[in-house]
Amino acid sequence: MSTRDQRSIWRRMPVEQMEDEEERNAGGKLAKSLGLWQLTAIGVGGIIGVGIFSLAGLVAHGDADNPGVGPAVLVAFLIAGLASAAAAVSYAEFAGMIPRAGSAYTYGYVALGEVIGWFIGWDLLLEYIAIVAVVAIGISGYLEALLDGLGLTLPTSITASAEEGGVVNIPAVLICLLVTFILSRGTKTFGRFELVAVAIKILLILAIIGLGVFYVDAGNYDPFMPAGFGPVLTGAATVFFAVFGYDAMSTAAEEAEDGKQHMPKAIVISLVIAMLLYVAATLVLTGMQDYREIDPTAGFASAFESVGLSVIASIISVFAVLSILTVMLTFLLGVTRVWFSMSRDGLLPRWFAQVDRSGTPQRVTWIAGIGSAVLAGVFPIRAVADLTNIGILSAFIVVCVAVILFRYTRPDTPRSFRLPFMPFVPAFGVLASLFLIWQLPWETWARFGVWLLIGFVIYFAYGRKHSLLDPDSPNHRRPVER
């Protein structure tokens, strides 16, 4: 690579140099402690949670800005899942080649150039923090339902955002800080907790489906699509939030015991398990209760209340809190690993790339956790969910484009998994993601644009000059020659 190329914003990080940087990072290395089933649990933990327990009810019932789609929420999940699957196999191919912290940021940096890597990394910092906030708001809704069932009603001033008539959502703030504490205890501890919690979550959902099917009234499925197909597409853009936890799991690739073999398998297995459970759960939810009466913040709790099973509703609320915690843990892990990776590469201050004795980046963990607590405390759930979705869909577009280009520019790079029907599958992923982005409201586009503008200012003022690839940078490393 010439000196001129090294100063270009399109310079690419060689795969070999990324592997070398893992060993040379002055801040320390991430601990390798995750096996196949722990990785799969992280993926399932990130996918299944608020989608079933909160967003399914929200999209089915509707809100002030969007009509309810009724039983067609099932179709919304299938559309979102199909789009997600195309991106999932693209992630799987990259994860089998580059088992390194950073996920889409790393893949964009390697295949498309530094400025694209920065764009997607900066995007993911906001989106993952926003996801943690969305989930915390969802948990807060179930806590309220649980306490209401016990005859205790918390004042709206401490359980809702200003836009919803409150001041600060205190339970959501405290939940964010609790999850941050758990993750700060180390990846090994987190992995064990996630495995147990996800097992409990799957058993809970199977129990809900198994019991709820006896209370399904076929009349509740008519009309199946009460508002037409347009709102279903908008709903798909919203519930897309619920079908992409595997991308956050891929940020932990560097902490896998055998990332090249285990990461692709874990990505595919986790998405298949999640979609099967989503299909069954949405059929039961909209079959048990008329979609117009579903509580948009605690769907299954209200469904069981409607058939006289208030005790079951309370049990669901308790276990929903535990199961949704795994989503928060997965995405908080994701943001800290992307942040760590960008800092190690010099695009952000390397102060953030410090790890403690257990191999955990404590600084970014607590900063991200506090940031998510602020978002959860002051914003309503749908606004944060839409902001999350536009960012993740943008990441999917980058990864799908990158996997096509990298297949042709670096065909000899060893791949433990090769996605089928290249380039049609990733091309479909690009088109589907663009279509879902188009369904999101203009306010979401505006907020996202402001965040990206701030990011590009930081990149040109700091990141470009301090990148490991810049020959004038104090952090410069000579690229590895093939």
Secondary structure by P-SEA (a helix, b strand, c coil): ccccccccccbbbbaaaaaaaaaacccccccccccaaaaaaaaaaaccccccccaaaaaaaccccccccccaaaaaaaaaaaaaaaaaaaaaaaaaccccccaaaaaaaacccaaaaaaaaaaaaaaaaaaaaaaaaaaaaaaaaaaaaaccccccccccccccccccaaaaaaaaaaaaaaaaccaaaaaaaaaaaaaaaaaaaaaaaaaaccccccccccccccccaaaaaaaaaaacccccccccccccccccccccccaaaaaaaaaaaaaaaaaaaaaaaaaaccccccccccaaaaaaaaacaaaaaaaaaaaaaaaaaaaaaaaaaaaaaaaaaaaaacccccccccccccccaaaaaaaaaaaaaaaaacccaaaaaaaaaaaaaaaaaaaaaaaaaaaaccccccccccccaaaaaaaaaaaaaaaaaaaccaaaaaaaaaaaaaaaaaaaaccccccccccccccccccccc
